[in-house]
Amino acid sequence: PAFYRPSTMRLTMVAAWVAAGDWDSCTTMAFAPGATEGGSTFVTHTNDCVECDSRIVYIPARDWPESQKAITKLYHAFPREANTGRSSAYEVEENPEMAGQVSSAALGYIPQVRHTFAYYEASYPYMNEHGLAFGESTASSTLWVPEPDGGSSHYSVNYTVADHEPLLGLTNLMQLALERCVTARCAIQLMGDMAMKYGWYGEDPACGETLTVTDGGETWVFNIANADGSKDGTYPGPLAGTGFRAAWAAQRVPPTHVAVSPNTFTIRQLKVNDTENFMYADGIFEAAVKAGL
């Protein structure tokens, strides 16, 4: 069947705010080129969130001196951030609707690259200047790291790295991929590497994340879950002590297929030597055996 009419450009369907009822769910779909009439790839994301800041914001491309990039707190309600220097939409002195907002605090810092690409974001980052695009859906997971207070403390004003060792949330990973990558494979590898190096936490307790990723040529599904919450074992996860700070894997959507994720993981098996269709964290099988999973 024809899922998509011919088009001269890659398309991503922007996250939509569905305000009918008190829902907080997401569904994402990913279309490989052979599943569309015109051979295009695209991903979709319905973001059903009653309180999310769904403004569409353009983040311009920039050249940077040798420096450190601040990783700020995540917050989906208005405003997502304030006075971060990424866009005039987030600046208190430049945008009247931001009047009175408190500046976002940095959780930590990572090395900045010398050039970052332009991209758009709404409640989640979704597409950059090269057509690299994302869809998102939170997924329940047996691999997760308890929050210090048993709740989603990374949304609170009191959240700091001192409270909870993992530095990066999902939005951080998506931003880093869009500003630094052109292809889906680059985005997946970068997000996986960053999560392993700096630690990753989920959007909600007992949850991981699914991302659909496309670049106009390939379409992928990326799954990530918490693993070892802290360096010192204060908030141990199921893979504590294995050196895994995040468990991740990705599978390419076959050329004529469509993938759908309604708040669930969909990758069921990994083929070890099939690098054309699978990507995953180094040592993930050994870590799973060590942890008795």
Summary of the structure (lengths in Angstrom):
residues: 293
radius of gyration: 18.5
end to end distance: 40.5
largest distance: 54.6
contacts: 949
relative contact order: 0.17
helix: 15%
strand: 30%
